[in-house]
Amino acid sequence: MGREGSKDVQNAIFAGFKSAAVTAVVSSASVALAVRHVPWAKANLNHTGRTLIVCGASLFMFALTTDQAILETQRKNTRYK
């Protein structure tokens, strides 16, 4: 992989981290509100459950965004001229 390929991968990973950070903030806020106002969530979600929800959502968004960015770059690089 050349310099351009390495730079593309770094950009994809950075985009993944940004989307994971935004997802973590949004999902943390929504889980906190749910635990406060929804009786089922208050009774059944302990700290571990809340953490797993936030981590799972963040991990999913990281993988999805990184994959999309890499595929978009590949698509752009393999267009016929």
mmCIF file as gemmi writes it, N, C-alpha and C atoms, coordinates in Angstrom:
data_model
loop_
_atom_site.group_PDB
_atom_site.id
_atom_site.type_symbol
_atom_site.label_atom_id
_atom_site.label_alt_id
_atom_site.label_comp_id
_atom_site.label_asym_id
_atom_site.label_entity_id
_atom_site.label_seq_id
_atom_site.pdbx_PDB_ins_code
_atom_site.Cartn_x
_atom_site.Cartn_y
_atom_site.Cartn_z
_atom_site.occupancy
_atom_site.B_iso_or_equiv
_atom_site.pdbx_formal_charge
_atom_site.auth_seq_id
_atom_site.auth_asym_id
_atom_site.pdbx_PDB_model_num
ATOM 1 N N . MET Axp A 1 ? 0.85 -1.168 0 1 0 ? 1 A 1
ATOM 2 C CA . MET Axp A 1 ? 0 0 0 1 0 ? 1 A 1
ATOM 3 C C . MET Axp A 1 ? 0.898 1.233 0 1 0 ? 1 A 1
ATOM 4 N N . GLY Axp A 2 ? 0.602 2.148 -0.902 1 0 ? 2 A 1
ATOM 5 C CA . GLY Axp A 2 ? 1.403 3.357 -1.014 1 0 ? 2 A 1
ATOM 6 C C . GLY Axp A 2 ? 0.985 4.41 -0.018 1 0 ? 2 A 1
ATOM 7 N N . ARG Axp A 3 ? 1.576 5.576 -0.181 1 0 ? 3 A 1
ATOM 8 C CA . ARG Axp A 3 ? 1.272 6.673 0.729 1 0 ? 3 A 1
ATOM 9 C C . ARG Axp A 3 ? -0.188 7.101 0.637 1 0 ? 3 A 1
ATOM 10 N N . GLU Axp A 4 ? -0.729 7.13 -0.58 1 0 ? 4 A 1
ATOM 11 C CA . GLU Axp A 4 ? -2.12 7.555 -0.749 1 0 ? 4 A 1
ATOM 12 C C . GLU Axp A 4 ? -3.071 6.576 -0.074 1 0 ? 4 A 1
ATOM 13 N N . GLY Axp A 5 ? -2.8 5.282 -0.207 1 0 ? 5 A 1
ATOM 14 C CA . GLY Axp A 5 ? -3.645 4.277 0.421 1 0 ? 5 A 1
ATOM 15 C C . GLY Axp A 5 ? -3.609 4.381 1.932 1 0 ? 5 A 1
ATOM 16 N N . SER Axp A 6 ? -2.425 4.609 2.475 1 0 ? 6 A 1
ATOM 17 C CA . SER Axp A 6 ? -2.283 4.759 3.915 1 0 ? 6 A 1
ATOM 18 C C . SER Axp A 6 ? -3.02 5.997 4.408 1 0 ? 6 A 1
ATOM 19 N N . LYS Axp A 7 ? -2.936 7.068 3.651 1 0 ? 7 A 1
ATOM 20 C CA . LYS Axp A 7 ? -3.628 8.308 4.025 1 0 ? 7 A 1
ATOM 21 C C . LYS Axp A 7 ? -5.146 8.113 3.981 1 0 ? 7 A 1
ATOM 22 N N . ASP Axp A 8 ? -5.621 7.359 2.987 1 0 ? 8 A 1
ATOM 23 C CA . ASP Axp A 8 ? -7.054 7.086 2.882 1 0 ? 8 A 1
ATOM 24 C C . ASP Axp A 8 ? -7.551 6.274 4.079 1 0 ? 8 A 1
ATOM 25 N N . VAL Axp A 9 ? -6.771 5.308 4.506 1 0 ? 9 A 1
ATOM 26 C CA . VAL Axp A 9 ? -7.144 4.494 5.656 1 0 ? 9 A 1
ATOM 27 C C . VAL Axp A 9 ? -7.148 5.349 6.921 1 0 ? 9 A 1
ATOM 28 N N . GLN Axp A 10 ? -6.155 6.221 7.064 1 0 ? 10 A 1
ATOM 29 C CA . GLN Axp A 10 ? -6.121 7.108 8.232 1 0 ? 10 A 1
ATOM 30 C C . GLN Axp A 10 ? -7.331 8.035 8.252 1 0 ? 10 A 1
ATOM 31 N N . ASN Axp A 11 ? -7.711 8.556 7.099 1 0 ? 11 A 1
ATOM 32 C CA . ASN Axp A 11 ? -8.899 9.41 7.028 1 0 ? 11 A 1
ATOM 33 C C . ASN Axp A 11 ? -10.16 8.637 7.382 1 0 ? 11 A 1
ATOM 34 N N . ALA Axp A 12 ? -10.247 7.392 6.935 1 0 ? 12 A 1
ATOM 35 C CA . ALA Axp A 12 ? -11.413 6.566 7.259 1 0 ? 12 A 1
ATOM 36 C C . ALA Axp A 12 ? -11.482 6.281 8.756 1 0 ? 12 A 1
ATOM 37 N N . ILE Axp A 13 ? -10.344 5.994 9.369 1 0 ? 13 A 1
ATOM 38 C CA . ILE Axp A 13 ? -10.323 5.724 10.808 1 0 ? 13 A 1
ATOM 39 C C . ILE Axp A 13 ? -10.689 6.983 11.593 1 0 ? 13 A 1
ATOM 40 N N . PHE Axp A 14 ? -10.195 8.133 11.158 1 0 ? 14 A 1
ATOM 41 C CA . PHE Axp A 14 ? -10.537 9.385 11.833 1 0 ? 14 A 1
ATOM 42 C C . PHE Axp A 14 ? -12.032 9.668 11.723 1 0 ? 14 A 1
ATOM 43 N N . ALA Axp A 15 ? -12.608 9.426 10.55 1 0 ? 15 A 1
ATOM 44 C CA . ALA Axp A 15 ? -14.05 9.612 10.379 1 0 ? 15 A 1
ATOM 45 C C . ALA Axp A 15 ? -14.824 8.652 11.281 1 0 ? 15 A 1
ATOM 46 N N . GLY Axp A 16 ? -14.32 7.429 11.418 1 0 ? 16 A 1
ATOM 47 C CA . GLY Axp A 16 ? -14.95 6.456 12.309 1 0 ? 16 A 1
ATOM 48 C C . GLY Axp A 16 ? -14.907 6.896 13.758 1 0 ? 16 A 1
ATOM 49 N N . PHE Axp A 17 ? -13.775 7.436 14.189 1 0 ? 17 A 1
ATOM 50 C CA . PHE Axp A 17 ? -13.667 7.924 15.568 1 0 ? 17 A 1
ATOM 51 C C . PHE Axp A 17 ? -14.616 9.09 15.817 1 0 ? 17 A 1
ATOM 52 N N . LYS Axp A 18 ? -14.732 9.984 14.845 1 0 ? 18 A 1
ATOM 53 C CA . LYS Axp A 18 ? -15.645 11.119 15.018 1 0 ? 18 A 1
ATOM 54 C C . LYS Axp A 18 ? -17.086 10.644 15.157 1 0 ? 18 A 1
ATOM 55 N N . SER Axp A 19 ? -17.498 9.728 14.299 1 0 ? 19 A 1
ATOM 56 C CA . SER Axp A 19 ? -18.877 9.252 14.38 1 0 ? 19 A 1
ATOM 57 C C . SER Axp A 19 ? -19.113 8.444 15.66 1 0 ? 19 A 1
ATOM 58 N N . ALA Axp A 20 ? -18.11 7.694 16.109 1 0 ? 20 A 1
ATOM 59 C CA . ALA Axp A 20 ? -18.247 6.937 17.354 1 0 ? 20 A 1
ATOM 60 C C . ALA Axp A 20 ? -18.373 7.874 18.557 1 0 ? 20 A 1
ATOM 61 N N . ALA Axp A 21 ? -17.639 8.979 18.533 1 0 ? 21 A 1
ATOM 62 C CA . ALA Axp A 21 ? -17.722 9.941 19.64 1 0 ? 21 A 1
ATOM 63 C C . ALA Axp A 21 ? -19.101 10.592 19.696 1 0 ? 21 A 1
ATOM 64 N N . VAL Axp A 22 ? -19.611 10.977 18.55 1 0 ? 22 A 1
ATOM 65 C CA . VAL Axp A 22 ? -20.948 11.586 18.508 1 0 ? 22 A 1
ATOM 66 C C . VAL Axp A 22 ? -21.997 10.579 18.965 1 0 ? 22 A 1
ATOM 67 N N . THR Axp A 23 ? -21.873 9.345 18.513 1 0 ? 23 A 1
ATOM 68 C CA . THR Axp A 23 ? -22.817 8.3 18.913 1 0 ? 23 A 1
ATOM 69 C C . THR Axp A 23 ? -22.749 8.032 20.409 1 0 ? 23 A 1
ATOM 70 N N . ALA Axp A 24 ? -21.554 8.048 20.971 1 0 ? 24 A 1
ATOM 71 C CA . ALA Axp A 24 ? -21.411 7.816 22.41 1 0 ? 24 A 1
ATOM 72 C C . ALA Axp A 24 ? -22.118 8.902 23.211 1 0 ? 24 A 1
ATOM 73 N N . VAL Axp A 25 ? -21.973 10.144 22.799 1 0 ? 25 A 1
ATOM 74 C CA . VAL Axp A 25 ? -22.621 11.25 23.519 1 0 ? 25 A 1
ATOM 75 C C . VAL Axp A 25 ? -24.135 11.129 23.413 1 0 ? 25 A 1
ATOM 76 N N . VAL Axp A 26 ? -24.625 10.897 22.201 1 0 ? 26 A 1
ATOM 77 C CA . VAL Axp A 26 ? -26.072 10.821 21.992 1 0 ? 26 A 1
ATOM 78 C C . VAL Axp A 26 ? -26.669 9.614 22.711 1 0 ? 26 A 1
ATOM 79 N N . SER Axp A 27 ? -26.021 8.462 22.606 1 0 ? 27 A 1
ATOM 80 C CA . SER Axp A 27 ? -26.573 7.279 23.26 1 0 ? 27 A 1
ATOM 81 C C . SER Axp A 27 ? -26.455 7.374 24.785 1 0 ? 27 A 1
ATOM 82 N N . SER Axp A 28 ? -25.418 8.013 25.293 1 0 ? 28 A 1
ATOM 83 C CA . SER Axp A 28 ? -25.311 8.206 26.744 1 0 ? 28 A 1
ATOM 84 C C . SER Axp A 28 ? -26.449 9.06 27.267 1 0 ? 28 A 1
ATOM 85 N N . ALA Axp A 29 ? -26.74 10.122 26.55 1 0 ? 29 A 1
ATOM 86 C CA . ALA Axp A 29 ? -27.832 10.999 26.975 1 0 ? 29 A 1
ATOM 87 C C . ALA Axp A 29 ? -29.167 10.27 26.915 1 0 ? 29 A 1
ATOM 88 N N . SER Axp A 30 ? -29.393 9.513 25.849 1 0 ? 30 A 1
ATOM 89 C CA . SER Axp A 30 ? -30.687 8.827 25.724 1 0 ? 30 A 1
ATOM 90 C C . SER Axp A 30 ? -30.829 7.713 26.759 1 0 ? 30 A 1
ATOM 91 N N . VAL Axp A 31 ? -29.749 6.996 27.055 1 0 ? 31 A 1
ATOM 92 C CA . VAL Axp A 31 ? -29.816 5.95 28.08 1 0 ? 31 A 1
ATOM 93 C C . VAL Axp A 31 ? -30.038 6.575 29.452 1 0 ? 31 A 1
ATOM 94 N N . ALA Axp A 32 ? -29.37 7.682 29.731 1 0 ? 32 A 1
ATOM 95 C CA . ALA Axp A 32 ? -29.551 8.346 31.024 1 0 ? 32 A 1
ATOM 96 C C . ALA Axp A 32 ? -30.996 8.821 31.196 1 0 ? 32 A 1
ATOM 97 N N . LEU Axp A 33 ? -31.567 9.375 30.14 1 0 ? 33 A 1
ATOM 98 C CA . LEU Axp A 33 ? -32.965 9.813 30.225 1 0 ? 33 A 1
ATOM 99 C C . LEU Axp A 33 ? -33.915 8.624 30.369 1 0 ? 33 A 1
ATOM 100 N N . ALA Axp A 34 ? -33.635 7.556 29.656 1 0 ? 34 A 1
ATOM 101 C CA . ALA Axp A 34 ? -34.495 6.372 29.747 1 0 ? 34 A 1
ATOM 102 C C . ALA Axp A 34 ? -34.462 5.778 31.149 1 0 ? 34 A 1
ATOM 103 N N . VAL Axp A 35 ? -33.291 5.709 31.748 1 0 ? 35 A 1
ATOM 104 C CA . VAL Axp A 35 ? -33.172 5.141 33.086 1 0 ? 35 A 1
ATOM 105 C C . VAL Axp A 35 ? -33.892 6.016 34.106 1 0 ? 35 A 1
ATOM 106 N N . ARG Axp A 36 ? -33.943 7.283 33.841 1 0 ? 36 A 1
ATOM 107 C CA . ARG Axp A 36 ? -34.615 8.187 34.768 1 0 ? 36 A 1
ATOM 108 C C . ARG Axp A 36 ? -36.138 8.156 34.648 1 0 ? 36 A 1
ATOM 109 N N . HIS Axp A 37 ? -36.649 8.006 33.416 1 0 ? 37 A 1
ATOM 110 C CA . HIS Axp A 37 ? -38.078 8.201 33.2 1 0 ? 37 A 1
ATOM 111 C C . HIS Axp A 37 ? -38.858 6.949 32.817 1 0 ? 37 A 1
ATOM 112 N N . VAL Axp A 38 ? -38.193 5.895 32.397 1 0 ? 38 A 1
ATOM 113 C CA . VAL Axp A 38 ? -38.888 4.666 32 1 0 ? 38 A 1
ATOM 114 C C . VAL Axp A 38 ? -38.751 3.66 33.14 1 0 ? 38 A 1
ATOM 115 N N . PRO Axp A 39 ? -39.866 3.229 33.706 1 0 ? 39 A 1
ATOM 116 C CA . PRO Axp A 39 ? -39.793 2.326 34.867 1 0 ? 39 A 1
ATOM 117 C C . PRO Axp A 39 ? -39.066 1.007 34.573 1 0 ? 39 A 1
ATOM 118 N N . TRP Axp A 40 ? -39.292 0.423 33.398 1 0 ? 40 A 1
ATOM 119 C CA . TRP Axp A 40 ? -38.62 -0.835 33.088 1 0 ? 40 A 1
ATOM 120 C C . TRP Axp A 40 ? -37.108 -0.643 33.068 1 0 ? 40 A 1
ATOM 121 N N . ALA Axp A 41 ? -36.65 0.424 32.42 1 0 ? 41 A 1
ATOM 122 C CA . ALA Axp A 41 ? -35.213 0.676 32.333 1 0 ? 41 A 1
ATOM 123 C C . ALA Axp A 41 ? -34.625 0.951 33.709 1 0 ? 41 A 1
ATOM 124 N N . LYS Axp A 42 ? -35.357 1.668 34.527 1 0 ? 42 A 1
ATOM 125 C CA . LYS Axp A 42 ? -34.874 1.968 35.875 1 0 ? 42 A 1
ATOM 126 C C . LYS Axp A 42 ? -34.708 0.682 36.689 1 0 ? 42 A 1
ATOM 127 N N . ALA Axp A 43 ? -35.631 -0.252 36.505 1 0 ? 43 A 1
ATOM 128 C CA . ALA Axp A 43 ? -35.588 -1.486 37.289 1 0 ? 43 A 1
ATOM 129 C C . ALA Axp A 43 ? -34.583 -2.506 36.741 1 0 ? 43 A 1
ATOM 130 N N . ASN Axp A 44 ? -34.357 -2.513 35.44 1 0 ? 44 A 1
ATOM 131 C CA . ASN Axp A 44 ? -33.601 -3.617 34.838 1 0 ? 44 A 1
ATOM 132 C C . ASN Axp A 44 ? -32.228 -3.275 34.282 1 0 ? 44 A 1
ATOM 133 N N . LEU Axp A 45 ? -31.893 -2.014 34.093 1 0 ? 45 A 1
ATOM 134 C CA . LEU Axp A 45 ? -30.586 -1.671 33.525 1 0 ? 45 A 1
ATOM 135 C C . LEU Axp A 45 ? -29.639 -1.221 34.629 1 0 ? 45 A 1
ATOM 136 N N . ASN Axp A 46 ? -28.654 -2.069 34.926 1 0 ? 46 A 1
ATOM 137 C CA . ASN Axp A 46 ? -27.634 -1.652 35.889 1 0 ? 46 A 1
ATOM 138 C C . ASN Axp A 46 ? -26.522 -0.913 35.129 1 0 ? 46 A 1
ATOM 139 N N . HIS Axp A 47 ? -25.451 -0.577 35.802 1 0 ? 47 A 1
ATOM 140 C CA . HIS Axp A 47 ? -24.366 0.191 35.173 1 0 ? 47 A 1
ATOM 141 C C . HIS Axp A 47 ? -23.727 -0.572 34.012 1 0 ? 47 A 1
ATOM 142 N N . THR Axp A 48 ? -23.6 -1.879 34.174 1 0 ? 48 A 1
ATOM 143 C CA . THR Axp A 48 ? -23.003 -2.674 33.102 1 0 ? 48 A 1
ATOM 144 C C . THR Axp A 48 ? -23.874 -2.669 31.861 1 0 ? 48 A 1
ATOM 145 N N . GLY Axp A 49 ? -25.165 -2.799 32.031 1 0 ? 49 A 1
ATOM 146 C CA . GLY Axp A 49 ? -26.085 -2.774 30.898 1 0 ? 49 A 1
ATOM 147 C C . GLY Axp A 49 ? -26.058 -1.447 30.17 1 0 ? 49 A 1
ATOM 148 N N . ARG Axp A 50 ? -26.024 -0.379 30.919 1 0 ? 50 A 1
ATOM 149 C CA . ARG Axp A 50 ? -25.96 0.96 30.305 1 0 ? 50 A 1
ATOM 150 C C . ARG Axp A 50 ? -24.669 1.126 29.513 1 0 ? 50 A 1
ATOM 151 N N . THR Axp A 51 ? -23.569 0.675 30.101 1 0 ? 51 A 1
ATOM 152 C CA . THR Axp A 51 ? -22.271 0.784 29.427 1 0 ? 51 A 1
ATOM 153 C C . THR Axp A 51 ? -22.239 -0.048 28.148 1 0 ? 51 A 1
ATOM 154 N N . LEU Axp A 52 ? -22.805 -1.243 28.198 1 0 ? 52 A 1
ATOM 155 C CA . LEU Axp A 52 ? -22.827 -2.095 27.013 1 0 ? 52 A 1
ATOM 156 C C . LEU Axp A 52 ? -23.659 -1.482 25.889 1 0 ? 52 A 1
ATOM 157 N N . ILE Axp A 53 ? -24.74 -0.808 26.222 1 0 ? 53 A 1
ATOM 158 C CA . ILE Axp A 53 ? -25.554 -0.149 25.2 1 0 ? 53 A 1
ATOM 159 C C . ILE Axp A 53 ? -24.753 0.945 24.512 1 0 ? 53 A 1
ATOM 160 N N . VAL Axp A 54 ? -24.1 1.78 25.296 1 0 ? 54 A 1
ATOM 161 C CA . VAL Axp A 54 ? -23.325 2.893 24.735 1 0 ? 54 A 1
ATOM 162 C C . VAL Axp A 54 ? -22.133 2.366 23.926 1 0 ? 54 A 1
ATOM 163 N N . CYS Axp A 55 ? -21.412 1.394 24.462 1 0 ? 55 A 1
ATOM 164 C CA . CYS Axp A 55 ? -20.244 0.844 23.756 1 0 ? 55 A 1
ATOM 165 C C . CYS Axp A 55 ? -20.647 0.125 22.479 1 0 ? 55 A 1
ATOM 166 N N . GLY Axp A 56 ? -21.733 -0.607 22.536 1 0 ? 56 A 1
ATOM 167 C CA . GLY Axp A 56 ? -22.199 -1.316 21.348 1 0 ? 56 A 1
ATOM 168 C C . GLY Axp A 56 ? -22.591 -0.362 20.231 1 0 ? 56 A 1
ATOM 169 N N . ALA Axp A 57 ? -23.305 0.684 20.579 1 0 ? 57 A 1
ATOM 170 C CA . ALA Axp A 57 ? -23.697 1.665 19.57 1 0 ? 57 A 1
ATOM 171 C C . ALA Axp A 57 ? -22.471 2.37 18.984 1 0 ? 57 A 1
ATOM 172 N N . SER Axp A 58 ? -21.523 2.726 19.832 1 0 ? 58 A 1
ATOM 173 C CA . SER Axp A 58 ? -20.314 3.413 19.355 1 0 ? 58 A 1
ATOM 174 C C . SER Axp A 58 ? -19.472 2.504 18.464 1 0 ? 58 A 1
ATOM 175 N N . LEU Axp A 59 ? -19.318 1.261 18.861 1 0 ? 59 A 1
ATOM 176 C CA . LEU Axp A 59 ? -18.545 0.316 18.059 1 0 ? 59 A 1
ATOM 177 C C . LEU Axp A 59 ? -19.198 0.084 16.701 1 0 ? 59 A 1
ATOM 178 N N . PHE Axp A 60 ? -20.508 -0.051 16.691 1 0 ? 60 A 1
ATOM 179 C CA . PHE Axp A 60 ? -21.222 -0.245 15.431 1 0 ? 60 A 1
ATOM 180 C C . PHE Axp A 60 ? -21.024 0.95 14.504 1 0 ? 60 A 1
ATOM 181 N N . MET Axp A 61 ? -21.14 2.166 15.03 1 0 ? 61 A 1
ATOM 182 C CA . MET Axp A 61 ? -20.973 3.353 14.187 1 0 ? 61 A 1
ATOM 183 C C . MET Axp A 61 ? -19.544 3.495 13.691 1 0 ? 61 A 1
ATOM 184 N N . PHE Axp A 62 ? -18.556 3.144 14.528 1 0 ? 62 A 1
ATOM 185 C CA . PHE Axp A 62 ? -17.166 3.189 14.08 1 0 ? 62 A 1
ATOM 186 C C . PHE Axp A 62 ? -16.954 2.252 12.9 1 0 ? 62 A 1
ATOM 187 N N . ALA Axp A 63 ? -17.422 1.009 13.043 1 0 ? 63 A 1
ATOM 188 C CA . ALA Axp A 63 ? -17.229 0.022 11.981 1 0 ? 63 A 1
ATOM 189 C C . ALA Axp A 63 ? -17.97 0.431 10.717 1 0 ? 63 A 1
ATOM 190 N N . LEU Axp A 64 ? -19.187 0.909 10.863 1 0 ? 64 A 1
ATOM 191 C CA . LEU Axp A 64 ? -19.986 1.292 9.703 1 0 ? 64 A 1
ATOM 192 C C . LEU Axp A 64 ? -19.369 2.474 8.961 1 0 ? 64 A 1
ATOM 193 N N . THR Axp A 65 ? -18.979 3.508 9.68 1 0 ? 65 A 1
ATOM 194 C CA . THR Axp A 65 ? -18.42 4.701 9.049 1 0 ? 65 A 1
ATOM 195 C C . THR Axp A 65 ? -17.074 4.408 8.398 1 0 ? 65 A 1
ATOM 196 N N . THR Axp A 66 ? -16.228 3.653 9.078 1 0 ? 66 A 1
ATOM 197 C CA . THR Axp A 66 ? -14.921 3.317 8.518 1 0 ? 66 A 1
ATOM 198 C C . THR Axp A 66 ? -15.076 2.489 7.241 1 0 ? 66 A 1
ATOM 199 N N . ASP Axp A 67 ? -15.968 1.522 7.281 1 0 ? 67 A 1
ATOM 200 C CA . ASP Axp A 67 ? -16.201 0.684 6.108 1 0 ? 67 A 1
ATOM 201 C C . ASP Axp A 67 ? -16.734 1.516 4.943 1 0 ? 67 A 1
ATOM 202 N N . GLN Axp A 68 ? -17.678 2.4 5.219 1 0 ? 68 A 1
ATOM 203 C CA . GLN Axp A 68 ? -18.225 3.244 4.155 1 0 ? 68 A 1
ATOM 204 C C . GLN Axp A 68 ? -17.157 4.155 3.56 1 0 ? 68 A 1
ATOM 205 N N . ALA Axp A 69 ? -16.313 4.725 4.395 1 0 ? 69 A 1
ATOM 206 C CA . ALA Axp A 69 ? -15.267 5.62 3.898 1 0 ? 69 A 1
ATOM 207 C C . ALA Axp A 69 ? -14.26 4.872 3.031 1 0 ? 69 A 1
ATOM 208 N N . ILE Axp A 70 ? -13.874 3.668 3.452 1 0 ? 70 A 1
ATOM 209 C CA . ILE Axp A 70 ? -12.919 2.895 2.658 1 0 ? 70 A 1
ATOM 210 C C . ILE Axp A 70 ? -13.544 2.467 1.334 1 0 ? 70 A 1
ATOM 211 N N . LEU Axp A 71 ? -14.789 2.018 1.359 1 0 ? 71 A 1
ATOM 212 C CA . LEU Axp A 71 ? -15.455 1.612 0.125 1 0 ? 71 A 1
ATOM 213 C C . LEU Axp A 71 ? -15.652 2.789 -0.823 1 0 ? 71 A 1
ATOM 214 N N . GLU Axp A 72 ? -15.962 3.953 -0.279 1 0 ? 72 A 1
ATOM 215 C CA . GLU Axp A 72 ? -16.12 5.147 -1.116 1 0 ? 72 A 1
ATOM 216 C C . GLU Axp A 72 ? -14.795 5.513 -1.787 1 0 ? 72 A 1
ATOM 217 N N . THR Axp A 73 ? -13.7 5.42 -1.058 1 0 ? 73 A 1
ATOM 218 C CA . THR Axp A 73 ? -12.392 5.714 -1.617 1 0 ? 73 A 1
ATOM 219 C C . THR Axp A 73 ? -12.026 4.698 -2.7 1 0 ? 73 A 1
ATOM 220 N N . GLN Axp A 74 ? -12.31 3.432 -2.452 1 0 ? 74 A 1
ATOM 221 C CA . GLN Axp A 74 ? -12.027 2.414 -3.462 1 0 ? 74 A 1
ATOM 222 C C . GLN Axp A 74 ? -12.863 2.648 -4.719 1 0 ? 74 A 1
ATOM 223 N N . ARG Axp A 75 ? -14.114 2.992 -4.526 1 0 ? 75 A 1
ATOM 224 C CA . ARG Axp A 75 ? -14.983 3.256 -5.669 1 0 ? 75 A 1
ATOM 225 C C . ARG Axp A 75 ? -14.459 4.429 -6.488 1 0 ? 75 A 1
ATOM 226 N N . LYS Axp A 76 ? -13.992 5.445 -5.796 1 0 ? 76 A 1
ATOM 227 C CA . LYS Axp A 76 ? -13.461 6.622 -6.469 1 0 ? 76 A 1
ATOM 228 C C . LYS Axp A 76 ? -12.17 6.298 -7.241 1 0 ? 76 A 1
ATOM 229 N N . ASN Axp A 77 ? -11.347 5.417 -6.667 1 0 ? 77 A 1
ATOM 230 C CA . ASN Axp A 77 ? -10.072 5.079 -7.288 1 0 ? 77 A 1
ATOM 231 C C . ASN Axp A 77 ? -10.192 4.098 -8.449 1 0 ? 77 A 1
ATOM 232 N N . THR Axp A 78 ? -11.304 3.355 -8.533 1 0 ? 78 A 1
ATOM 233 C CA . THR Axp A 78 ? -11.422 2.343 -9.579 1 0 ? 78 A 1
ATOM 234 C C . THR Axp A 78 ? -12.379 2.739 -10.697 1 0 ? 78 A 1
ATOM 235 N N . ARG Axp A 79 ? -12.751 3.99 -10.756 1 0 ? 79 A 1
ATOM 236 C CA . ARG Axp A 79 ? -13.629 4.441 -11.848 1 0 ? 79 A 1
ATOM 237 C C . ARG Axp A 79 ? -12.892 4.36 -13.164 1 0 ? 79 A 1
ATOM 238 N N . TYR Axp A 80 ? -13.618 3.974 -14.199 1 0 ? 80 A 1
ATOM 239 C CA . TYR Axp A 80 ? -13.035 3.896 -15.54 1 0 ? 80 A 1
ATOM 240 C C . TYR Axp A 80 ? -12.894 5.285 -16.101 1 0 ? 80 A 1
ATOM 241 N N . LYS Axp A 81 ? -11.801 5.502 -16.809 1 0 ? 81 A 1
ATOM 242 C CA . LYS Axp A 81 ? -11.539 6.833 -17.371 1 0 ? 81 A 1
ATOM 243 C C . LYS Axp A 81 ? -11.76 6.836 -18.857 1 0 ? 81 A 1
